[in-house]
């Protein structure tokens, strides 16, 4: 009984939506109501999915010094394009030059001691062969030589470290890219491995990161027998915030291992070539991905659909050019259209203009228009 009452309410409500003062006047005068209609389209339709995305650098590196000290020279400006290996900053090298000189001196002294120990060992070996000294004395001298050799290696390592530290006073870019404008000024003290001196981001290629809900993922996965990540995402297009279409298509190259705990969404990254550096980190873009093609899909313009009580209706040009309200089951949106899963055939014509002036059974004066005239598109 309750369901019956709700159905009656829906019918009366739909009549109220579709009929108004103009309908009453038309029915009283007996004149057909002028409307525009289009032929329902049936064609193979590629499915597309749209998501909100954001541009990210493929590589974004925080530049930190390997040695501590004051910046004495900036060799670039914030925002400059840089190449791999290009010097960016110079740290005061004086203490590192002194450390290198000290290490080299210690190495020279150790090498001299080793040379002297080797001479002694050779002399002791000759004496031992003539039984002029005890064997133990020779063994002790050989041990002294080995100790001096270890000291040489130790000091040689210190020289290498001191040389590396001195070389590290010149900070170079690890990648090709562009610097941010938040770089440090001359005179700033930097701590090794701690202070961020600048950030360099690669410019080509770039990532476009976007996310989809769990339900969207399950729906897409069900359309691909071998898994959506094997076939889906081969062609990705983006529209920039000013409405322009980026001329180069990309490809999904990374899929997160699971859903994000805070949002319950799955994150994807598509890679785009960026030869002219038009795409920069932080930009927003509308991501459109082509998917499966639905054969012989029934398409109806979105403007022809009216929603009421969670149901969808279209007005069909029926027999004798009279309005017929018909419930339809809608699928996905494709451009300016809905895919209709049930309720319409390719032989139907649906009203797209004049819907507020008619109700079921009203005679219609139909002007058939084309999708081009209405500027409808599948894109």
C-alpha positions as a Markdown table, in Angstrom:
| # | Residue | x | y | z |
|---|---|---|---|---|
| 1 | Unk | 0.0 | 0.0 | 0.0 |
| 2 | Unk | 2.9 | 2.3 | 0.9 |
| 3 | Unk | 4.7 | 1.6 | -2.4 |
| 4 | Unk | 1.5 | 2.3 | -4.3 |
| 5 | Unk | 1.0 | 5.7 | -2.6 |
| 6 | Unk | 4.6 | 6.6 | -3.4 |
| 7 | Unk | 4.1 | 5.7 | -7.0 |
| 8 | Unk | 1.0 | 7.9 | -7.2 |
| 9 | Unk | 3.0 | 10.8 | -5.6 |
| 10 | Unk | 5.8 | 10.3 | -8.2 |
| 11 | Unk | 3.3 | 10.4 | -11.0 |
| 12 | Unk | 1.6 | 13.6 | -9.8 |
| 13 | Unk | 5.0 | 15.2 | -9.0 |
| 14 | Unk | 6.2 | 14.4 | -12.5 |
| 15 | Unk | 3.1 | 15.8 | -14.1 |
| 16 | Unk | 3.7 | 19.0 | -12.0 |
| 17 | Unk | 7.3 | 19.3 | -13.2 |
| 18 | Unk | 6.5 | 18.6 | -16.9 |
| 19 | Unk | 3.3 | 20.6 | -17.0 |
| 20 | Unk | 2.9 | 24.3 | -16.2 |
| 21 | Unk | 0.8 | 27.3 | -17.3 |
| 22 | Unk | 1.9 | 27.1 | -20.9 |
| 23 | Unk | 0.7 | 23.5 | -21.1 |
| 24 | Unk | -2.7 | 24.4 | -19.8 |
| 25 | Unk | -3.0 | 27.2 | -22.4 |
| 26 | Unk | -1.8 | 24.8 | -25.2 |
| 27 | Unk | -4.4 | 22.2 | -24.2 |
| 28 | Unk | -7.2 | 24.7 | -24.0 |
| 29 | Unk | -6.4 | 26.1 | -27.4 |
| 30 | Unk | -5.8 | 22.7 | -28.9 |
| 31 | Unk | -2.6 | 23.9 | -30.6 |
| 32 | Unk | 0.4 | 21.6 | -30.6 |
| 33 | Unk | 3.3 | 22.8 | -28.4 |
| 34 | Unk | 6.4 | 23.7 | -30.3 |
| 35 | Unk | 9.5 | 21.7 | -29.1 |
| 36 | Unk | 12.9 | 20.6 | -30.4 |
| 37 | Unk | 13.9 | 17.0 | -30.5 |
| 38 | Unk | 16.8 | 14.8 | -31.5 |
| 39 | Unk | 17.1 | 11.3 | -32.7 |
| 40 | Unk | 18.5 | 8.9 | -30.2 |
| 41 | Unk | 22.0 | 7.8 | -31.2 |
| 42 | Unk | 23.2 | 4.2 | -31.3 |
| 43 | Unk | 26.9 | 3.7 | -31.9 |
| 44 | Unk | 30.1 | 2.0 | -30.5 |
| 45 | Unk | 31.1 | 4.3 | -27.7 |
| 46 | Unk | 34.5 | 4.5 | -26.0 |
| 47 | Unk | 34.2 | 4.9 | -22.3 |
| 48 | Unk | 36.1 | 7.8 | -20.7 |
| 49 | Unk | 36.8 | 8.6 | -17.1 |
| 50 | Unk | 37.6 | 12.0 | -15.7 |
| 51 | Unk | 39.5 | 12.9 | -12.5 |
| 52 | Unk | 40.9 | 16.0 | -10.9 |
| 53 | Unk | 44.7 | 15.9 | -11.1 |
| 54 | Unk | 47.8 | 17.9 | -10.2 |
| 55 | Unk | 51.1 | 18.3 | -11.9 |
| 56 | Unk | 54.2 | 17.0 | -10.0 |
| 57 | Unk | 57.8 | 17.0 | -10.8 |
| 58 | Unk | 59.1 | 13.5 | -11.5 |
| 59 | Unk | 62.2 | 14.3 | -9.4 |
| 60 | Unk | 62.2 | 17.0 | -6.7 |
| 61 | Unk | 65.5 | 17.2 | -4.7 |
| 62 | Unk | 66.3 | 19.3 | -1.7 |
| 63 | Unk | 69.9 | 20.5 | -2.0 |
| 64 | Unk | 71.9 | 20.0 | 1.2 |
| 65 | Unk | 75.6 | 20.4 | 1.7 |
| 66 | Unk | 77.9 | 17.6 | 2.7 |
| 67 | Unk | 80.0 | 20.0 | 4.7 |
| 68 | Unk | 79.2 | 22.8 | 7.1 |
| 69 | Unk | 80.2 | 26.4 | 6.7 |
| 70 | Unk | 79.1 | 29.9 | 5.5 |
| 71 | Unk | 77.9 | 30.5 | 2.0 |
| 72 | Unk | 80.4 | 32.8 | 0.4 |
| 73 | Unk | 79.1 | 32.8 | -3.2 |
| 74 | Unk | 75.9 | 32.1 | -5.1 |
| 75 | Unk | 76.5 | 31.0 | -8.6 |
| 76 | Unk | 72.8 | 31.0 | -9.7 |
| 77 | Unk | 69.6 | 32.9 | -9.0 |
| 78 | Unk | 66.4 | 31.5 | -7.6 |
| 79 | Unk | 64.1 | 30.2 | -10.4 |
| 80 | Unk | 67.0 | 29.6 | -12.8 |
| 81 | Unk | 67.1 | 26.5 | -15.1 |
| 82 | Unk | 70.1 | 24.4 | -14.2 |
| 83 | Unk | 71.8 | 21.3 | -15.6 |
| 84 | Unk | 73.3 | 18.3 | -13.8 |
| 85 | Unk | 76.6 | 19.1 | -12.3 |
| 86 | Unk | 76.3 | 22.9 | -12.5 |
| 87 | Unk | 77.7 | 24.7 | -9.5 |
| 88 | Unk | 75.1 | 26.4 | -7.4 |
| 89 | Unk | 76.8 | 27.7 | -4.2 |
| 90 | Unk | 80.3 | 27.9 | -2.7 |
| 91 | Unk | 81.0 | 27.4 | 1.0 |
| 92 | Unk | 84.0 | 28.9 | 2.7 |
| 93 | Unk | 86.8 | 26.4 | 1.9 |
| 94 | Unk | 89.5 | 27.7 | 4.2 |
| 95 | Unk | 89.2 | 25.2 | 7.0 |
| 96 | Unk | 88.9 | 22.3 | 4.5 |
| 97 | Unk | 92.0 | 23.5 | 2.6 |
| 98 | Unk | 93.9 | 23.5 | 6.0 |
| 99 | Unk | 92.6 | 20.0 | 6.8 |
| 100 | Unk | 93.7 | 18.8 | 3.4 |
| 101 | Unk | 97.2 | 20.3 | 3.9 |
| 102 | Unk | 97.5 | 18.7 | 7.3 |
| 103 | Unk | 96.4 | 15.3 | 6.0 |
| 104 | Unk | 98.9 | 15.5 | 3.2 |
| 105 | Unk | 101.7 | 16.3 | 5.7 |
| 106 | Unk | 100.7 | 13.4 | 7.9 |
| 107 | Unk | 100.7 | 11.1 | 4.9 |
| 108 | Unk | 104.2 | 12.3 | 3.8 |
| 109 | Unk | 105.5 | 11.7 | 7.4 |
| 110 | Unk | 103.9 | 8.2 | 7.5 |
| 111 | Unk | 105.4 | 7.3 | 4.0 |
| 112 | Unk | 108.8 | 8.4 | 5.2 |
| 113 | Unk | 108.5 | 6.3 | 8.4 |
| 114 | Unk | 107.5 | 3.3 | 6.2 |
| 115 | Unk | 110.4 | 3.8 | 3.8 |
| 116 | Unk | 112.8 | 3.8 | 6.8 |
| 117 | Unk | 111.1 | 0.7 | 8.3 |
| 118 | Unk | 111.6 | -1.1 | 5.0 |
| 119 | Unk | 115.3 | -0.3 | 4.9 |
| 120 | Unk | 115.7 | -1.5 | 8.5 |
| 121 | Unk | 113.8 | -4.7 | 7.6 |
| 122 | Unk | 116.1 | -5.4 | 4.7 |
| 123 | Unk | 119.2 | -4.9 | 6.9 |
| 124 | Unk | 117.8 | -7.1 | 9.6 |
| 125 | Unk | 117.0 | -9.8 | 7.1 |
| 126 | Unk | 120.6 | -9.8 | 5.9 |
| 127 | Unk | 121.9 | -9.9 | 9.5 |
| 128 | Unk | 119.6 | -12.7 | 10.4 |
| 129 | Unk | 120.8 | -14.7 | 7.4 |
| 130 | Unk | 124.3 | -14.4 | 8.8 |
| 131 | Unk | 123.1 | -15.4 | 12.2 |
| 132 | Unk | 124.2 | -12.0 | 13.5 |
| 133 | Unk | 120.8 | -11.3 | 15.2 |
| 134 | Unk | 118.1 | -13.4 | 16.7 |
| 135 | Unk | 115.1 | -14.4 | 14.5 |
| 136 | Unk | 112.8 | -12.6 | 17.0 |
| 137 | Unk | 114.5 | -9.3 | 16.2 |
| 138 | Unk | 113.7 | -9.7 | 12.5 |
| 139 | Unk | 110.1 | -10.6 | 13.3 |
| 140 | Unk | 109.7 | -7.5 | 15.5 |
| 141 | Unk | 111.1 | -5.3 | 12.7 |
| 142 | Unk | 108.8 | -6.8 | 10.1 |
| 143 | Unk | 105.8 | -6.1 | 12.5 |
| 144 | Unk | 107.0 | -2.5 | 12.8 |
| 145 | Unk | 107.1 | -2.2 | 9.0 |
| 146 | Unk | 103.5 | -3.5 | 8.7 |
| 147 | Unk | 102.4 | -1.0 | 11.4 |
| 148 | Unk | 103.9 | 1.8 | 9.4 |
| 149 | Unk | 102.3 | 0.6 | 6.2 |
| 150 | Unk | 98.9 | 0.6 | 8.0 |
| 151 | Unk | 99.5 | 4.2 | 9.2 |
| 152 | Unk | 100.2 | 5.2 | 5.6 |
| 153 | Unk | 96.9 | 3.7 | 4.4 |
| 154 | Unk | 95.1 | 5.5 | 7.3 |
| 155 | Unk | 96.7 | 8.8 | 6.4 |
| 156 | Unk | 96.0 | 8.3 | 2.7 |
| 157 | Unk | 92.3 | 7.8 | 3.6 |
| 158 | Unk | 92.4 | 11.0 | 5.6 |
| 159 | Unk | 93.8 | 12.8 | 2.6 |
| 160 | Unk | 91.0 | 11.5 | 0.4 |
| 161 | Unk | 88.4 | 12.5 | 2.9 |
| 162 | Unk | 89.9 | 16.0 | 3.2 |
| 163 | Unk | 90.0 | 16.3 | -0.6 |
| 164 | Unk | 86.4 | 15.2 | -0.9 |
| 165 | Unk | 85.4 | 17.7 | 1.8 |
| 166 | Unk | 87.2 | 20.5 | 0.0 |
| 167 | Unk | 85.5 | 19.5 | -3.3 |
| 168 | Unk | 82.1 | 19.5 | -1.5 |
| 169 | Unk | 82.4 | 23.1 | -0.6 |
| 170 | Unk | 81.1 | 23.7 | -4.2 |
| 171 | Unk | 77.5 | 22.6 | -4.2 |
| 172 | Unk | 76.3 | 21.3 | -7.6 |
| 173 | Unk | 72.9 | 20.4 | -9.0 |
| 174 | Unk | 72.3 | 16.6 | -9.0 |
| 175 | Unk | 69.8 | 16.8 | -11.9 |
| 176 | Unk | 68.6 | 18.9 | -14.9 |
| 177 | Unk | 65.7 | 21.1 | -13.8 |
| 178 | Unk | 64.7 | 24.4 | -12.3 |
| 179 | Unk | 65.5 | 25.9 | -8.9 |
| 180 | Unk | 62.9 | 27.3 | -6.5 |
| 181 | Unk | 63.0 | 30.9 | -5.4 |
| 182 | Unk | 63.5 | 30.1 | -1.7 |
| 183 | Unk | 67.3 | 29.6 | -2.0 |
| 184 | Unk | 69.6 | 30.8 | 0.8 |
| 185 | Unk | 71.6 | 34.1 | 0.8 |
| 186 | Unk | 75.3 | 34.7 | 0.9 |
| 187 | Unk | 76.6 | 34.6 | 4.5 |
| 188 | Unk | 74.1 | 32.0 | 5.7 |
| 189 | Unk | 75.6 | 29.2 | 7.8 |
| 190 | Unk | 74.7 | 25.8 | 6.6 |
| 191 | Unk | 74.9 | 22.5 | 8.5 |
| 192 | Unk | 76.0 | 19.4 | 6.7 |
| 193 | Unk | 73.1 | 17.1 | 5.9 |
| 194 | Unk | 70.6 | 19.3 | 7.6 |
| 195 | Unk | 70.1 | 22.8 | 6.0 |
| 196 | Unk | 68.2 | 22.9 | 2.8 |
| 197 | Unk | 69.9 | 25.4 | 0.5 |
| 198 | Unk | 67.4 | 25.1 | -2.4 |
| 199 | Unk | 65.1 | 22.7 | -4.1 |
| 200 | Unk | 65.6 | 21.6 | -7.7 |
| 201 | Unk | 62.7 | 20.0 | -9.7 |
| 202 | Unk | 63.0 | 18.2 | -13.0 |
| 203 | Unk | 60.9 | 19.6 | -15.8 |
| 204 | Unk | 60.7 | 16.9 | -18.4 |
| 205 | Unk | 58.9 | 14.5 | -18.1 |
| 206 | Unk | 56.4 | 15.3 | -15.4 |
| 207 | Unk | 53.8 | 13.4 | -13.4 |
| 208 | Unk | 50.1 | 14.1 | -13.3 |
| 209 | Unk | 48.8 | 12.6 | -10.0 |
| 210 | Unk | 45.1 | 11.8 | -9.5 |
| 211 | Unk | 42.9 | 9.6 | -7.4 |
| 212 | Unk | 39.8 | 7.5 | -7.7 |
| 213 | Unk | 37.4 | 6.1 | -5.2 |
| 214 | Unk | 37.2 | 2.5 | -4.2 |
| 215 | Unk | 33.9 | 2.1 | -6.1 |
| 216 | Unk | 35.3 | 3.6 | -9.3 |
| 217 | Unk | 38.3 | 1.3 | -9.0 |
| 218 | Unk | 36.1 | -1.8 | -8.6 |
| 219 | Unk | 33.9 | -0.7 | -11.6 |
| 220 | Unk | 36.9 | -0.3 | -13.8 |
| 221 | Unk | 38.6 | -3.5 | -12.7 |
| 222 | Unk | 35.4 | -5.4 | -13.5 |
| 223 | Unk | 35.6 | -4.2 | -17.1 |
| 224 | Unk | 39.1 | -5.6 | -17.6 |
| 225 | Unk | 39.5 | -9.4 | -17.5 |
| 226 | Unk | 43.2 | -9.2 | -17.1 |
| 227 | Unk | 43.2 | -6.4 | -14.6 |
| 228 | Unk | 42.8 | -2.7 | -15.2 |
| 229 | Unk | 46.5 | -1.8 | -14.8 |
| 230 | Unk | 47.4 | -4.0 | -17.8 |
| 231 | Unk | 45.1 | -2.3 | -20.4 |
| 232 | Unk | 43.7 | 0.8 | -18.8 |
| 233 | Unk | 45.5 | 4.1 | -18.9 |
| 234 | Unk | 47.4 | 3.7 | -22.1 |
| 235 | Unk | 46.0 | 7.0 | -23.4 |
| 236 | Unk | 45.6 | 9.9 | -20.9 |
| 237 | Unk | 44.6 | 13.4 | -21.9 |
| 238 | Unk | 44.6 | 16.5 | -19.7 |
| 239 | Unk | 42.8 | 19.8 | -19.8 |
| 240 | Unk | 44.4 | 22.8 | -18.1 |
| 241 | Unk | 42.7 | 25.2 | -15.8 |
| 242 | Unk | 42.1 | 27.7 | -18.6 |
| 243 | Unk | 40.2 | 25.1 | -20.6 |
| 244 | Unk | 43.0 | 24.4 | -23.1 |
| 245 | Unk | 43.8 | 20.8 | -24.1 |
| 246 | Unk | 47.4 | 19.9 | -23.5 |
| 247 | Unk | 48.6 | 18.7 | -27.0 |
| 248 | Unk | 50.6 | 15.7 | -25.8 |
| 249 | Unk | 48.9 | 12.5 | -24.4 |
| 250 | Unk | 50.4 | 10.6 | -21.5 |
| 251 | Unk | 50.3 | 7.2 | -19.9 |
| 252 | Unk | 49.6 | 5.8 | -16.5 |
| 253 | Unk | 52.9 | 4.6 | -15.2 |
| 254 | Unk | 52.4 | 4.2 | -11.4 |
| 255 | Unk | 49.6 | 2.8 | -9.3 |
| 256 | Unk | 49.7 | 2.9 | -5.5 |
| 257 | Unk | 49.8 | -0.4 | -3.7 |
| 258 | Unk | 46.6 | 0.3 | -1.7 |
| 259 | Unk | 44.0 | 2.8 | -0.7 |
| 260 | Unk | 45.0 | 5.9 | 1.3 |
| 261 | Unk | 43.9 | 5.4 | 4.9 |
| 262 | Unk | 42.7 | 9.0 | 5.3 |
| 263 | Unk | 40.7 | 9.3 | 2.1 |
| 264 | Unk | 39.9 | 5.8 | 1.0 |
| 265 | Unk | 41.1 | 6.6 | -2.6 |
| 266 | Unk | 43.6 | 4.9 | -4.9 |
| 267 | Unk | 46.4 | 7.1 | -6.3 |
| 268 | Unk | 47.7 | 7.0 | -9.8 |
| 269 | Unk | 50.5 | 8.8 | -11.7 |
| 270 | Unk | 50.5 | 9.4 | -15.4 |
| 271 | Unk | 53.7 | 10.5 | -17.2 |
| 272 | Unk | 53.7 | 13.3 | -19.7 |
| 273 | Unk | 56.4 | 14.7 | -21.9 |
| 274 | Unk | 56.9 | 18.4 | -21.2 |
| 275 | Unk | 59.4 | 19.6 | -23.9 |
| 276 | Unk | 58.4 | 23.3 | -23.6 |
| 277 | Unk | 58.1 | 23.3 | -19.8 |
| 278 | Unk | 54.4 | 24.4 | -20.0 |
| 279 | Unk | 53.5 | 22.0 | -17.1 |
| 280 | Unk | 54.9 | 23.1 | -13.8 |
| 281 | Unk | 54.5 | 21.5 | -10.3 |
| 282 | Unk | 51.3 | 22.5 | -8.5 |
| 283 | Unk | 49.2 | 23.2 | -11.6 |
| 284 | Unk | 45.7 | 21.6 | -11.6 |
| 285 | Unk | 44.4 | 19.6 | -14.6 |
| 286 | Unk | 41.4 | 17.7 | -15.6 |
| 287 | Unk | 42.4 | 14.1 | -16.4 |
| 288 | Unk | 40.5 | 12.2 | -19.0 |
| 289 | Unk | 41.3 | 8.5 | -19.6 |
| 290 | Unk | 40.0 | 6.4 | -22.5 |
| 291 | Unk | 38.8 | 2.9 | -21.6 |
| 292 | Unk | 36.7 | 0.1 | -23.0 |
| 293 | Unk | 34.4 | 0.6 | -26.0 |
| 294 | Unk | 30.7 | -0.2 | -25.4 |
| 295 | Unk | 29.3 | -1.7 | -28.7 |
| 296 | Unk | 26.0 | -0.3 | -29.9 |
| 297 | Unk | 25.5 | 2.0 | -27.0 |
| 298 | Unk | 22.3 | 4.0 | -26.8 |
| 299 | Unk | 23.1 | 7.7 | -26.2 |
| 300 | Unk | 20.7 | 10.5 | -25.1 |
| 301 | Unk | 21.7 | 14.2 | -24.5 |
| 302 | Unk | 22.0 | 15.1 | -20.9 |
| 303 | Unk | 19.7 | 18.1 | -21.4 |
| 304 | Unk | 16.9 | 15.7 | -22.3 |
| 305 | Unk | 16.9 | 14.0 | -18.9 |
| 306 | Unk | 14.9 | 15.0 | -15.9 |
| 307 | Unk | 15.4 | 13.7 | -12.4 |
| 308 | Unk | 12.6 | 13.0 | -10.0 |
| 309 | Unk | 12.6 | 11.0 | -6.8 |
| 310 | Unk | 15.9 | 9.4 | -7.7 |
| 311 | Unk | 14.4 | 8.3 | -11.0 |
| 312 | Unk | 15.3 | 9.5 | -14.5 |
| 313 | Unk | 12.8 | 10.4 | -17.2 |
| 314 | Unk | 12.9 | 11.6 | -20.8 |
| 315 | Unk | 10.0 | 12.9 | -23.0 |
| 316 | Unk | 9.7 | 10.8 | -26.2 |
| 317 | Unk | 7.9 | 11.9 | -29.3 |
| 318 | Unk | 5.3 | 9.2 | -29.4 |
| 319 | Unk | 2.5 | 8.1 | -31.8 |
| 320 | Unk | 0.7 | 11.0 | -33.6 |
| 321 | Unk | 3.4 | 13.3 | -32.3 |
| 322 | Unk | 2.2 | 13.3 | -28.8 |
| 323 | Unk | 4.4 | 13.6 | -25.7 |
| 324 | Unk | 5.2 | 10.4 | -23.9 |
| 325 | Unk | 7.1 | 10.4 | -20.6 |
| 326 | Unk | 9.4 | 7.4 | -20.2 |
| 327 | Unk | 11.5 | 6.2 | -17.4 |
| 328 | Unk | 15.1 | 5.3 | -18.4 |
| 329 | Unk | 18.0 | 3.7 | -16.6 |
| 330 | Unk | 21.2 | 5.7 | -17.1 |
| 331 | Unk | 24.7 | 4.6 | -17.3 |
| 332 | Unk | 27.9 | 6.6 | -17.5 |
| 333 | Unk | 28.3 | 10.2 | -18.9 |
| 334 | Unk | 30.1 | 10.5 | -22.2 |
| 335 | Unk | 30.7 | 14.0 | -23.2 |
| 336 | Unk | 27.3 | 15.8 | -23.6 |
| 337 | Unk | 25.4 | 12.4 | -23.4 |
| 338 | Unk | 24.3 | 9.7 | -21.1 |
| 339 | Unk | 24.5 | 6.1 | -22.0 |
| 340 | Unk | 21.0 | 4.6 | -21.6 |
| 341 | Unk | 21.0 | 1.1 | -20.3 |
| 342 | Unk | 17.3 | 0.6 | -20.7 |
| 343 | Unk | 14.1 | 2.5 | -21.7 |
| 344 | Unk | 15.0 | 3.8 | -25.2 |
| 345 | Unk | 15.8 | 2.4 | -28.6 |
| 346 | Unk | 17.6 | 4.0 | -31.6 |
| 347 | Unk | 14.2 | 4.6 | -33.2 |
| 348 | Unk | 13.1 | 7.0 | -30.5 |
| 349 | Unk | 13.2 | 10.8 | -30.7 |
| 350 | Unk | 13.6 | 12.7 | -27.4 |
| 351 | Unk | 12.6 | 16.3 | -26.6 |
| 352 | Unk | 15.6 | 18.6 | -25.7 |
| 353 | Unk | 14.0 | 22.0 | -25.8 |
| 354 | Unk | 10.5 | 23.0 | -24.5 |
| 355 | Unk | 10.3 | 20.4 | -21.7 |
| 356 | Unk | 8.8 | 22.8 | -19.3 |
| 357 | Unk | 5.9 | 23.5 | -21.6 |
| 358 | Unk | 4.6 | 19.9 | -22.0 |
| 359 | Unk | 3.2 | 16.9 | -20.2 |
| 360 | Unk | 2.4 | 13.4 | -21.3 |
| 361 | Unk | -0.3 | 13.2 | -24.0 |
| 362 | Unk | 0.2 | 16.8 | -25.2 |
| 363 | Unk | 0.3 | 17.2 | -29.0 |
| 364 | Unk | 3.7 | 18.4 | -30.2 |
| 365 | Unk | 4.9 | 20.5 | -33.1 |
| 366 | Unk | 8.4 | 18.9 | -33.4 |
| 367 | Unk | 11.4 | 20.4 | -35.0 |
| 368 | Unk | 14.1 | 17.8 | -35.4 |
| 369 | Unk | 17.6 | 19.2 | -34.8 |
| 370 | Unk | 21.0 | 17.7 | -35.1 |
| 371 | Unk | 23.6 | 17.2 | -32.3 |
| 372 | Unk | 25.8 | 19.7 | -34.2 |
| 373 | Unk | 23.1 | 22.4 | -34.0 |
| 374 | Unk | 23.0 | 21.8 | -30.2 |
| 375 | Unk | 26.8 | 21.7 | -30.0 |
| 376 | Unk | 26.7 | 18.2 | -28.4 |
| 377 | Unk | 29.9 | 16.2 | -28.3 |
| 378 | Unk | 31.1 | 12.8 | -27.2 |
| 379 | Unk | 34.4 | 14.4 | -26.0 |
